[in-house]
Amino acid sequence: MEHSQKTNLPERANINVRHVILVLSGKGGVGKSTVSVNLAYALAMKGKQVGLLDLDIHGPNVAKMLGIEKHQLLSENNKIIPVRVLDNLQVVSMAFLLPHRNSPVVWRGPMKSSAIRQFLEDTAWEPLDYLIVDLPPGTGDEALTVAQSAPNISGAVIVTSPQSVSTLDSSKAITFSRDLGIEVLGVIENMSGYICPSCKKEVDIFGKGGGEKIAEEMDVPYLGNIPVDVDIRRSCDEGWPYVAKITGSPAWSSIHTIIEKLNARIEKSK
């Protein structure tokens, strides 16, 4: 039975990419897409060739966060042409295929799986150092399809907020990754504390330490925490990457520290 299941798996998509990084969360509302966008942009700022694949089919937000909502996906020689944000940052998202920004995607699992295969296999990705895959919350069709279809998966990054309801669900994302043989590169605790702009004191609005605790309990690396920052919210709403314009803030420093740890984890796992 085990042999039959393995032979029935689809072939991996033919993409020239060194590292595919899956960004997962157990539940919604933890800022997973925000982390994906800023992670991809920061890697591009470091000179890496980066692709960003938004696989939140029903709620694609990456295009809005990067200010490229009005773009559409074009094709050439039967290949999808990614939208280019920088010379070394390419993006593909379901948002580029919607007739209107408020149009829903009413699809069942097989249609989503087929679209994901197309986004991977039928896209003219240029040679990439990293392909960051922003997945919807949970461990359903999208996560399973890309886990079985993407090549060179270096690992998964789990995004959580500090609350116990979020960390409980993030533990399921960790178990999902392990069950599929995908290394968990680490846990990121987002919305971890708030620095008051007036008094500069830190206030734990959503609590703090839940991500580090679940990482310890599940025996996976802890990559770090990103504090609440009003400019992160503004950047998402206005369509510009936080790491591109804000420097020296606690959140900016945290993101860059996380990237350094992530790079070290990837190099160590090679």
DRENLO-671422 format. One record per residue (C-alpha): residue number from 1; z, x, y. Coordinates in nm, 3 decimals, m for minus. Example, Ala and Ser with C-alpha at 12.3 -4.5 7.8 and 13.67 -1.06 7.14 Angstrom:
BEGIN
{torkol->1	up->0.780	east->1.230	north->m0.450} $
{torkol->2	up->0.714	east->1.367	north->m0.106} $
***
This chain:
BEGIN
{torkol->1	up->0.000	east->0.000	north->0.000} $
{torkol->2	up->0.090	east->0.280	north->0.242} $
{torkol->3	up->m0.243	east->0.455	north->0.179} $
{torkol->4	up->m0.435	east->0.132	north->0.242} $
{torkol->5	up->m0.261	east->0.075	north->0.574} $
{torkol->6	up->m0.346	east->0.425	north->0.694} $
{torkol->7	up->m0.714	east->0.395	north->0.602} $
{torkol->8	up->m0.741	east->0.062	north->0.786} $
{torkol->9	up->m0.629	east->0.211	north->1.116} $
{torkol->10	up->m0.903	east->0.250	north->1.382} $
{torkol->11	up->m1.040	east->0.593	north->1.461} $
{torkol->12	up->m0.896	east->0.762	north->1.765} $
{torkol->13	up->m1.099	east->0.724	north->2.084} $
{torkol->14	up->m1.321	east->1.017	north->2.170} $
{torkol->15	up->m1.174	east->1.141	north->2.500} $
{torkol->16	up->m1.159	east->1.497	north->2.626} $
{torkol->17	up->m0.789	east->1.499	north->2.717} $
{torkol->18	up->m0.514	east->1.750	north->2.647} $
{torkol->19	up->m0.212	east->1.522	north->2.683} $
{torkol->20	up->m0.183	east->1.144	north->2.667} $
{torkol->21	up->0.152	east->1.022	north->2.803} $
{torkol->22	up->0.260	east->0.663	north->2.733} $
{torkol->23	up->0.492	east->0.512	north->2.994} $
{torkol->24	up->0.702	east->0.237	north->2.835} $
{torkol->25	up->0.989	east->0.010	north->2.927} $
{torkol->26	up->1.181	east->m0.239	north->2.719} $
{torkol->27	up->1.176	east->m0.501	north->2.995} $
{torkol->28	up->1.004	east->m0.576	north->3.322} $
{torkol->29	up->1.129	east->m0.511	north->3.672} $
{torkol->30	up->1.247	east->m0.154	north->3.619} $
{torkol->31	up->0.973	east->0.012	north->3.826} $
{torkol->32	up->0.765	east->0.145	north->3.537} $
{torkol->33	up->0.433	east->0.116	north->3.723} $
{torkol->34	up->0.588	east->0.282	north->4.028} $
{torkol->35	up->0.693	east->0.574	north->3.809} $
{torkol->36	up->0.348	east->0.590	north->3.646} $
{torkol->37	up->0.164	east->0.597	north->3.979} $
{torkol->38	up->0.385	east->0.862	north->4.135} $
{torkol->39	up->0.390	east->1.071	north->3.817} $
{torkol->40	up->0.009	east->1.070	north->3.800} $
{torkol->41	up->m0.031	east->1.144	north->4.171} $
{torkol->42	up->0.227	east->1.424	north->4.166} $
{torkol->43	up->0.055	east->1.588	north->3.868} $
{torkol->44	up->m0.276	east->1.567	north->4.056} $
{torkol->45	up->m0.112	east->1.726	north->4.360} $
{torkol->46	up->m0.016	east->2.015	north->4.133} $
{torkol->47	up->m0.385	east->2.072	north->4.056} $
{torkol->48	up->m0.400	east->1.893	north->3.721} $
{torkol->49	up->m0.697	east->1.679	north->3.620} $
{torkol->50	up->m0.538	east->1.337	north->3.576} $
{torkol->51	up->m0.643	east->0.995	north->3.454} $
{torkol->52	up->m0.431	east->0.684	north->3.510} $
{torkol->53	up->m0.493	east->0.392	north->3.276} $
{torkol->54	up->m0.330	east->0.063	north->3.373} $
{torkol->55	up->m0.293	east->m0.138	north->3.052} $
{torkol->56	up->m0.075	east->m0.412	north->3.193} $
{torkol->57	up->m0.354	east->m0.660	north->3.124} $
{torkol->58	up->m0.174	east->m0.968	north->3.257} $
{torkol->59	up->m0.003	east->m0.806	north->3.555} $
{torkol->60	up->m0.197	east->m0.499	north->3.669} $
{torkol->61	up->m0.030	east->m0.349	north->3.976} $
{torkol->62	up->m0.154	east->0.010	north->3.981} $
{torkol->63	up->m0.456	east->m0.069	north->4.201} $
{torkol->64	up->m0.239	east->m0.233	north->4.467} $
{torkol->65	up->0.010	east->0.052	north->4.463} $
{torkol->66	up->m0.271	east->0.301	north->4.525} $
{torkol->67	up->m0.446	east->0.091	north->4.790} $
{torkol->68	up->m0.766	east->0.052	north->4.586} $
{torkol->69	up->m0.751	east->m0.322	north->4.509} $
{torkol->70	up->m1.095	east->m0.396	north->4.654} $
{torkol->71	up->m1.274	east->m0.153	north->4.424} $
{torkol->72	up->m1.469	east->m0.272	north->4.122} $
{torkol->73	up->m1.548	east->m0.095	north->3.799} $
{torkol->74	up->m1.911	east->0.015	north->3.781} $
{torkol->75	up->m2.103	east->0.121	north->3.474} $
{torkol->76	up->m2.361	east->0.390	north->3.414} $
{torkol->77	up->m2.539	east->0.459	north->3.085} $
{torkol->78	up->m2.318	east->0.196	north->2.919} $
{torkol->79	up->m2.004	east->0.380	north->3.033} $
{torkol->80	up->m1.733	east->0.252	north->3.267} $
{torkol->81	up->m1.700	east->0.469	north->3.578} $
{torkol->82	up->m1.334	east->0.514	north->3.679} $
{torkol->83	up->m1.229	east->0.458	north->4.038} $
{torkol->84	up->m1.155	east->0.792	north->4.199} $
{torkol->85	up->m0.844	east->0.825	north->4.417} $
{torkol->86	up->m0.861	east->1.202	north->4.451} $
{torkol->87	up->m1.117	east->1.452	north->4.325} $
{torkol->88	up->m0.884	east->1.509	north->4.030} $
{torkol->89	up->m0.732	east->1.160	north->3.989} $
{torkol->90	up->m0.928	east->0.881	north->3.817} $
{torkol->91	up->m0.805	east->0.524	north->3.762} $
{torkol->92	up->m0.903	east->0.235	north->3.535} $
{torkol->93	up->m0.730	east->m0.102	north->3.562} $
{torkol->94	up->m0.789	east->m0.463	north->3.466} $
{torkol->95	up->m0.739	east->m0.539	north->3.836} $
{torkol->96	up->m1.088	east->m0.400	north->3.907} $
{torkol->97	up->m1.244	east->m0.669	north->3.685} $
{torkol->98	up->m1.073	east->m0.977	north->3.827} $
{torkol->99	up->m1.285	east->m1.207	north->4.048} $
{torkol->100	up->m0.984	east->m1.267	north->4.275} $
{torkol->101	up->m0.654	east->m1.085	north->4.310} $
{torkol->102	up->m0.466	east->m1.399	north->4.196} $
{torkol->103	up->m0.690	east->m1.465	north->3.894} $
{torkol->104	up->m0.488	east->m1.480	north->3.569} $
{torkol->105	up->m0.599	east->m1.311	north->3.247} $
{torkol->106	up->m0.559	east->m1.573	north->2.973} $
{torkol->107	up->m0.627	east->m1.369	north->2.660} $
{torkol->108	up->m0.489	east->m1.355	north->2.311} $
{torkol->109	up->m0.409	east->m1.033	north->2.130} $
{torkol->110	up->m0.753	east->m0.951	north->1.981} $
{torkol->111	up->m0.923	east->m0.972	north->2.323} $
{torkol->112	up->m0.662	east->m0.742	north->2.476} $
{torkol->113	up->m0.701	east->m0.493	north->2.193} $
{torkol->114	up->m1.079	east->m0.494	north->2.237} $
{torkol->115	up->m1.048	east->m0.434	north->2.612} $
{torkol->116	up->m0.808	east->m0.145	north->2.555} $
{torkol->117	up->m1.050	east->0.016	north->2.310} $
{torkol->118	up->m1.324	east->m0.016	north->2.575} $
{torkol->119	up->m1.106	east->0.132	north->2.849} $
{torkol->120	up->m1.041	east->0.429	north->2.623} $
{torkol->121	up->m1.367	east->0.480	north->2.435} $
{torkol->122	up->m1.629	east->0.342	north->2.676} $
{torkol->123	up->m1.503	east->0.504	north->2.997} $
{torkol->124	up->m1.669	east->0.813	north->3.138} $
{torkol->125	up->m1.343	east->1.004	north->3.175} $
{torkol->126	up->m1.402	east->1.356	north->3.299} $
{torkol->127	up->m1.212	east->1.627	north->3.105} $
{torkol->128	up->m0.844	east->1.559	north->3.165} $
{torkol->129	up->m0.524	east->1.756	north->3.150} $
{torkol->130	up->m0.325	east->1.431	north->3.147} $
{torkol->131	up->m0.397	east->1.066	north->3.083} $
{torkol->132	up->m0.100	east->0.860	north->3.203} $
{torkol->133	up->m0.099	east->0.518	north->3.035} $
{torkol->134	up->0.100	east->0.250	north->3.216} $
{torkol->135	up->0.192	east->m0.014	north->2.958} $
{torkol->136	up->0.333	east->m0.364	north->3.006} $
{torkol->137	up->0.700	east->m0.426	north->2.926} $
{torkol->138	up->0.797	east->m0.452	north->2.562} $
{torkol->139	up->0.641	east->m0.336	north->2.239} $
{torkol->140	up->0.357	east->m0.581	north->2.179} $
{torkol->141	up->m0.021	east->m0.570	north->2.132} $
{torkol->142	up->m0.102	east->m0.334	north->2.418} $
{torkol->143	up->0.151	east->m0.069	north->2.322} $
{torkol->144	up->0.060	east->m0.083	north->1.954} $
{torkol->145	up->m0.316	east->m0.072	north->2.018} $
{torkol->146	up->m0.305	east->0.231	north->2.247} $
{torkol->147	up->m0.056	east->0.409	north->2.019} $
{torkol->148	up->m0.304	east->0.375	north->1.733} $
{torkol->149	up->m0.619	east->0.439	north->1.938} $
{torkol->150	up->m0.553	east->0.710	north->2.196} $
{torkol->151	up->m0.606	east->1.075	north->2.099} $
{torkol->152	up->m0.368	east->1.364	north->2.162} $
{torkol->153	up->m0.060	east->1.155	north->2.238} $
{torkol->154	up->0.196	east->1.410	north->2.349} $
{torkol->155	up->0.472	east->1.154	north->2.374} $
{torkol->156	up->0.628	east->0.856	north->2.546} $
{torkol->157	up->0.835	east->0.833	north->2.863} $
{torkol->158	up->1.085	east->0.548	north->2.869} $
{torkol->159	up->1.170	east->0.396	north->3.209} $
{torkol->160	up->1.489	east->0.196	north->3.251} $
{torkol->161	up->1.722	east->0.080	north->3.524} $
{torkol->162	up->2.096	east->0.143	north->3.493} $
{torkol->163	up->2.203	east->m0.208	north->3.383} $
{torkol->164	up->2.301	east->m0.262	north->3.021} $
{torkol->165	up->2.041	east->m0.538	north->2.972} $
{torkol->166	up->1.771	east->m0.286	north->3.064} $
{torkol->167	up->1.908	east->0.005	north->2.861} $
{torkol->168	up->1.944	east->m0.222	north->2.556} $
{torkol->169	up->1.575	east->m0.306	north->2.573} $
{torkol->170	up->1.481	east->0.056	north->2.641} $
{torkol->171	up->1.645	east->0.151	north->2.311} $
{torkol->172	up->1.390	east->m0.076	north->2.141} $
{torkol->173	up->1.107	east->0.113	north->2.312} $
{torkol->174	up->1.256	east->0.438	north->2.182} $
{torkol->175	up->1.273	east->0.300	north->1.828} $
{torkol->176	up->0.915	east->0.168	north->1.859} $
{torkol->177	up->0.791	east->0.515	north->1.953} $
{torkol->178	up->0.978	east->0.678	north->1.668} $
{torkol->179	up->0.850	east->0.425	north->1.416} $
{torkol->180	up->0.494	east->0.517	north->1.517} $
{torkol->181	up->0.561	east->0.891	north->1.501} $
{torkol->182	up->0.537	east->0.935	north->1.879} $
{torkol->183	up->0.776	east->1.185	north->2.031} $
{torkol->184	up->1.004	east->1.047	north->2.300} $
{torkol->185	up->0.967	east->1.296	north->2.584} $
{torkol->186	up->1.259	east->1.149	north->2.768} $
{torkol->187	up->1.426	east->0.865	north->2.954} $
{torkol->188	up->1.400	east->0.811	north->3.330} $
{torkol->189	up->1.663	east->0.600	north->3.506} $
{torkol->190	up->1.496	east->0.430	north->3.802} $
{torkol->191	up->1.676	east->0.248	north->4.087} $
{torkol->192	up->1.978	east->0.471	north->4.026} $
{torkol->193	up->2.202	east->0.449	north->4.328} $
{torkol->194	up->2.109	east->0.393	north->4.693} $
{torkol->195	up->2.150	east->0.635	north->4.980} $
{torkol->196	up->2.251	east->0.442	north->5.291} $
{torkol->197	up->2.020	east->0.556	north->5.576} $
{torkol->198	up->2.301	east->0.512	north->5.831} $
{torkol->199	up->2.608	east->0.665	north->5.670} $
{torkol->200	up->2.422	east->0.870	north->5.404} $
{torkol->201	up->2.671	east->0.757	north->5.139} $
{torkol->202	up->2.549	east->0.664	north->4.793} $
{torkol->203	up->2.606	east->0.307	north->4.674} $
{torkol->204	up->2.546	east->0.216	north->4.310} $
{torkol->205	up->2.378	east->m0.120	north->4.368} $
{torkol->206	up->2.256	east->m0.156	north->4.010} $
{torkol->207	up->2.513	east->0.077	north->3.857} $
{torkol->208	up->2.443	east->0.430	north->3.745} $
{torkol->209	up->2.433	east->0.637	north->3.428} $
{torkol->210	up->2.299	east->0.376	north->3.188} $
{torkol->211	up->1.978	east->0.570	north->3.124} $
{torkol->212	up->2.161	east->0.894	north->3.053} $
{torkol->213	up->2.401	east->0.712	north->2.822} $
{torkol->214	up->2.127	east->0.549	north->2.614} $
{torkol->215	up->1.941	east->0.880	north->2.594} $
{torkol->216	up->2.254	east->1.043	north->2.456} $
{torkol->217	up->2.318	east->0.759	north->2.212} $
{torkol->218	up->1.958	east->0.763	north->2.086} $
{torkol->219	up->1.947	east->1.144	north->2.081} $
{torkol->220	up->1.647	east->1.180	north->2.314} $
{torkol->221	up->1.608	east->1.394	north->2.629} $
{torkol->222	up->1.717	east->1.261	north->2.965} $
{torkol->223	up->1.461	east->1.349	north->3.233} $
{torkol->224	up->1.657	east->1.235	north->3.536} $
{torkol->225	up->1.724	east->0.951	north->3.776} $
{torkol->226	up->1.536	east->0.819	north->4.078} $
{torkol->227	up->1.749	east->0.656	north->4.349} $
{torkol->228	up->1.656	east->0.339	north->4.533} $
{torkol->229	up->1.457	east->0.428	north->4.844} $
{torkol->230	up->1.322	east->0.179	north->5.098} $
{torkol->231	up->1.012	east->0.394	north->5.139} $
{torkol->232	up->0.930	east->0.359	north->4.768} $
{torkol->233	up->0.924	east->m0.019	north->4.814} $
{torkol->234	up->0.713	east->0.018	north->5.128} $
{torkol->235	up->0.469	east->0.252	north->4.957} $
{torkol->236	up->0.410	east->0.005	north->4.673} $
{torkol->237	up->0.362	east->m0.289	north->4.909} $
{torkol->238	up->0.135	east->m0.099	north->5.148} $
{torkol->239	up->m0.068	east->0.088	north->4.885} $
{torkol->240	up->0.010	east->0.457	north->4.924} $
{torkol->241	up->0.176	east->0.697	north->4.679} $
{torkol->242	up->0.532	east->0.775	north->4.779} $
{torkol->243	up->0.510	east->1.140	north->4.667} $
{torkol->244	up->0.205	east->1.195	north->4.889} $
{torkol->245	up->0.374	east->1.112	north->5.219} $
{torkol->246	up->0.750	east->1.143	north->5.178} $
{torkol->247	up->0.886	east->1.492	north->5.122} $
{torkol->248	up->1.237	east->1.627	north->5.095} $
{torkol->249	up->1.408	east->1.293	north->5.026} $
{torkol->250	up->1.645	east->1.255	north->4.727} $
{torkol->251	up->1.389	east->1.034	north->4.549} $
{torkol->252	up->1.107	east->1.283	north->4.614} $
{torkol->253	up->1.319	east->1.569	north->4.482} $
{torkol->254	up->1.414	east->1.364	north->4.176} $
{torkol->255	up->1.052	east->1.283	north->4.092} $
{torkol->256	up->0.945	east->1.646	north->4.115} $
{torkol->257	up->1.241	east->1.760	north->3.906} $
{torkol->258	up->1.144	east->1.502	north->3.644} $
{torkol->259	up->0.787	east->1.633	north->3.640} $
{torkol->260	up->0.909	east->1.989	north->3.585} $
{torkol->261	up->1.126	east->1.874	north->3.294} $
{torkol->262	up->0.840	east->1.669	north->3.152} $
{torkol->263	up->0.601	east->1.963	north->3.168} $
{torkol->264	up->0.855	east->2.180	north->2.992} $
{torkol->265	up->0.900	east->1.919	north->2.718} $
{torkol->266	up->0.524	east->1.890	north->2.664} $
{torkol->267	up->0.471	east->2.265	north->2.649} $
{torkol->268	up->0.762	east->2.299	north->2.406} $
{torkol->269	up->0.620	east->2.032	north->2.176} $
{torkol->270	up->0.274	east->2.191	north->2.155} $
***
